[in-house]
Amino acid sequence: MRHSAAHVMAAAVCRLFRDVRLDIGPATEDGFYYDFDLPERLSPEHFPDIEAEMARIVAADLPFERLAVTRAEAERRLRAGGQTYKLERLREIPPEEEITFYRCGDFEDMCRGPHLASTGAVGAFKLVSVSGSYFHGIETNPMLQRVYGVAEASAAAVEERLARMEEARRRDHRRLGRELDLFSLQDEVGPGLVLWHPKGARVRAVIEEFWRRRHFEAGYELLYTPHIGRGTLWETSGHLGFYKENMYSPMDIDGNAYFAKPMNCPFHIQVYKRRRYSYRELPLRWAELGTVYRYEKSGVLQGLLRVRGFTQDDAHIFCTPDQVESEVADTVRFARRMLRAFGFAEISAYLSTRPARAVGETARWEQATASLRGALDGEGMPYHVDEGGGAFYGPKIDLKIRDAIGREWQLSTIQFDFNEPERFGLSFVGADGGEHRPYMVHRALLGSLERFFAILIEHHAGAFPLWLAPEQARVLPLTEKQADYAESVAGALGERDVRVKVDGRSEKVGAKIRDAQIEKVPYMLIVGPREVEQGTVSVRSRTEGDRGAMTVDALAALLAAENVPRE
């Protein structure tokens, strides 16, 4: 329905404006959009006219006609209509793929479909925004105008969707990151390269400390690997063959080509290869918070969600075939525990199986897929199956969380790899004394720290739980006369590992409280003459308001009880 609504919108725009050139108009999770090139600059002021024309097209109940054509006929139609962007899209369609157009009334568009039977079946809709979008997401290409809309079965559902979208805008990590001074992305540094500010870096440090502690407890060892590596390493791994368009240009060092790493796995493999391992020494679990660099088109960069340099929550497990299922089950359990600690209670699993083009023996694929299924079944975790959705080098499990406003995000991945152990000639000595190929499992629990931080900001609307808050408490003296006492309170709490600051400005305490609330500080500690005399602080909670007077020891005990992940 949403895809059909996109075509209805495009038909309306073509009726209302001249010289419209079309690009793409897909359905999205929230609704639909269409990319246009036309002489007139569109704005929300145009939306009522476009919506009225859409309503007329829907009321006319025009059938959607599917037309299968030859490549030559498709080119003739597009040239006749002056659709230069669609001609470019036509050239990208594989020779074996059928080419189809869809027509409704006097509007037709090259499109895979599918569509509703007729325009009358399109439900309620509303146009919501317009923005610029480079053709193909490449900044050197023409800038198109992307018009977004929502479409639901009823007007009430549209209003509900709009309310959720407004809440998503309120929680947008880019806005909150700026307002709370957590991070920035600056053109002077380069698109997609993140600058972590002190407050954001403090949250990241807490996440990393928690991550390391949990990994040591789970039997992992840590690795640190370089940011660049020889071109020959990336040739062996296959990245230069399969992934080169996402790698940055090589640098010449002593006559050798070096590349910024897009992945950590070849380095972990090199650590494995340094000596022979016995089956008695497996499994090996090696983890790294490794920073990688991947070229993304500027048009797809999106805050922290899509960047060019990021730190991967990465690990590789080298194990024997009979260890696979238990290792995967442990990893699923580990991932769920980690995600729950950050406040994500609703977690779903997706199992992706062998695609049409794949490397590795069929028997190994079947065993690996069975191990993934067995691990999920053993955990009693329901899962969806994405038949043929695995990578060419192995099946995988994805874990997705649902955030505070119901959006689903993919975070954890547990991925088999039959490719790199083969390419690098990995082996272990089995119980029979012979050489055997180990199973290699890539896994990430949080994904990238940048993307995870964005999701975390939006899930909590910037109001982090106490254990993650960059500033857990702020001491607010009423006047300069309480400044020394305020500093002593902060010092006593700091000795108990509370992240605390003193607001010593000459502002009224009401303004200080308001600023602390805006900055989402969990606890405000007000000190005046009475508190100095009694050796207490007046405690105000971000969420509960006035908590009354407490001694510093009592407050420290309260904070200690709250300052833990809730797993």
C-alpha positions, 0 to 999 in steps of 0.5 A: 500500500505504501509503495502504491501511495508513493506512485500516487504521489508521483502521479499527482506531482506530475499533474501539478508541475512541468518537466518532472524527472523521476528517480525512485519511490520506495516504501519505508518503515514509516511510510514512503518517499519519492525523489524528484528533479523539477524546476520548482523548489518544493516546500511544505506549502505545496503539500495541500495541493499535492495531497488534494490531487492524490485524493482525486487519484485515489477517488478515481480508483484507477487500476494499477496495470503491470507491463512487462517490456523488452529492454529496448522498449523500456529505453524508448519509453523513458527517452520519450518521457525525458526520464534521464534518471530512470534511464540510468537505473535501467542500465543498472538492471541485470540482463537476466532480470525482467523489466516492468512498468506500472501504469495508473491512469495517465501516469506510468513508471518503471518499477519492480512492483508489486502494487495494489489492484487499484488506487482506490485501495490506498488508505489514509496518507499525509505528506510530512517533509521534503529534503535534498537527496543526491542521486545515488547518494553521491555528492557530485551527482545532481541534488534531487528533492525527496518528498516523504509521506506516511500511509496507513489503513485509517486516518487514526492510524496516520495520526498515531504514526505522526505522533510516533514520528514526532516522538522520534524527532524529539529523541533524535540523537543528532539533536540531543548530542548537540544539546547535551554536548556529547559529540559532533561531526564537522566538515573541517574534520570530514563527513562521517568522522566522529568527535567525542566530547568529554560527556560523550566520551565519559559514557563511552568509557563506562560502556567500554569498562563494562564491556571488558569486565563482562568479556573477561568473565565470559572467558574472552581474551583481548587483542589490540591490532593496527589501524592499517595493514599491507595490501597483501593481507587484504588480498588474502582475506578477499577484501580487495576482491569483494569489498574494495569499493568500501575501502579507502585508497591505499597509502604507499609505505616503503614501496608497499601498498597499505590500507586502512582496515575495514575489518578486524578479522584478518589481524585476529587470524594472523594472531591465530596463525603464529603457532599450531593449536591442539584441539585441547586448547580450543575454543579461543575467544578473542575480542577487540574494540577495534576502530575500522574505516569504511567508505560510505557515500555521503548521501547515506551518512546519518549522524552516528548511525552511519559513519566512515570511522567507527569502533567495532565491538568485535570478537572471533571464536576459533573452535572445533565442529563439536564445540560450535553449538555450545559456543553459539548458545553461550554467545546468544546468552551473553548478548541478551545479558549485555543488551538487557543491562542497557535497558533493552528488554525486548529482543528478537532473533533472526536466522539467515541461511545459505544464499544461492551463491556461497563458499564452503562445503554443503555439509559444513553449511548444514552443520553450522545452520543446525548448530545455530538452530540448536543454540536458539532452540536450547535457549528457548528463544523464538526466531524468524528464518530468513531463507537464503539471507546469509552471507556468502561465507556462512549462516548467521544469527542477528539479534534485534532490540525494540526501543522505547518507542517501538522501533526495531534495531539490529545490534548483535550478530553471530556469523559463521565464516567458511571463507577466511579459515580456508583462504588463510589455511587455518588448522588445528591438531585433532585427537587423531593427530591430523590437521583439521580446519577450525570453525570461525565465528565472527560476533558483535554484541553491541555492533559499533560503539557509535551506532550503539550510542546513537540508539542508546541516546534515543532509547533513553531520550538522553536521560541515561540511567545513573550508571551510564550518566556522564554526570551523576550528581551536581552540587548547587550551593545557594550562595558563594558562602556555601562554596567550600562546603559544596566542594567538600560534598563533591570531594566526598562523593568523588572518593566513592566513585560518583561522577559529580560537579559543583555549579558555583555560578552566581545564578539563583538556585532555581536557574541552576536546577532548571539547567541541571534538568535540561542537561538531564543530570540524575541528582541535584544536591542543594546546599544552603546555610541549614545543610552546612550546619547539619552536615547534609544535602537537600536531594532532588531527583531528575525523575522524582523531584524532592527526596529530602535532606540526607547525610553524604554517607546516606546519599552515597549508599543510595547512589551505590545501590542505583549505580549498577546495570539492571541485568 
